[in-house]
Amino acid sequence: MGTKEAVGFEEEELLELEMILVDEDRDAALDFLKRAVWKKVEQARRGRLKGHLDSGATDPVRAFQKEQREK
């Protein structure tokens, strides 16, 4: 299964998306995907990769598993 990303939208973006759907405007839909959705997905990926590689923090899943085994 692939990676999952969640993106949030401002009220203005939700209204724009609703107008695109009501108007069935394919050009505006593609523009919205590129500008609003894909841009946020890329930002989330960059943020996650940077945080994971550069944080120096321990793996929270492994820490939890180790804690559970010790109980």
Backbone hydrogen bonds, N-H to C=O, Kabsch-Sander energy under -0.5 kcal/mol:
donor,donor_aa,acceptor,acceptor_aa,energy
14,L,10,E,-2.1
15,L,11,E,-2.2
16,E,12,E,-2.1
17,L,13,E,-2.6
18,E,14,L,-2.4
19,M,15,L,-2.3
20,I,16,E,-2.3
21,L,17,L,-2.3
22,V,18,E,-2.6
23,D,19,M,-2.7
24,E,20,I,-1.1
25,D,20,I,-1.6
26,R,24,E,-1.0
29,A,25,D,-2.1
30,L,26,R,-2.3
31,D,27,D,-2.2
32,F,28,A,-2.6
33,L,29,A,-2.5
34,K,30,L,-2.3
35,R,31,D,-2.9
36,A,32,F,-2.7
37,V,32,F,-1.5
38,W,33,L,-3.7
39,K,34,K,-0.7
40,K,36,A,-0.8
41,V,37,V,-2.2
42,E,38,W,-2.8
43,Q,39,K,-2.0
44,A,40,K,-2.4
45,R,41,V,-2.5
46,R,42,E,-2.6
47,G,43,Q,-2.6
48,R,44,A,-2.5
49,L,45,R,-2.7
50,K,46,R,-2.5
51,G,47,G,-2.3
52,H,48,R,-2.6
53,L,49,L,-2.6
54,D,50,K,-2.7
55,S,51,G,-1.3
63,A,59,D,-2.3
64,F,60,P,-2.1
65,Q,61,V,-2.7
66,K,62,R,-2.7
67,E,63,A,-2.1
68,Q,64,F,-2.3
69,R,65,Q,-2.1
70,E,66,K,-1.7
71,K,67,E,-0.6
71,K,68,Q,-0.7
